[in-house]
Amino acid sequence: MRKDIHPENYRLVAFKDMSNDDVFLTKSTAEAKETIEVDGVEYPLVKLEISRTSHPYYTGKTKLVDTAGRIDKFKNKYKKFKKEDTKEAE
């Protein structure tokens, strides 16, 4: 087996699903700026937008997402690039 090919910082990390506050521990090398205490032990914290506990494919439940707000935000952001209709002067 080759030496020095495995990462040095392989450790237990807490991953938190921000949509439902579910926290699970797994080994990872993911960088974390925050920590969280789980069962009296402090772990590096990685925040997730979606995980197996909130994804509709795994849960079998659909979740209403604010798509109208996202669409309006997108349109407002890019409306300055929209071509304006110009009428030719006669």
C-alpha angles and dihedrals in degrees: 000000000000117000127231097018098112122082118258098218099059103141144133111293130185115229116198123199103217094200094063105009093242112158125198133174126225138151113268146148092221115139114244131188096186135052134212133197116234119179091343095308124106118228135178109264127224115185119217130195093209136009140167090286095057106027111107092222092061099034098042089224127109120223124210109242123196094247094155090059091048092050093050091048090051093048092049091049095052103032091098089067094053114115113242121226109247123197118214114241112240 
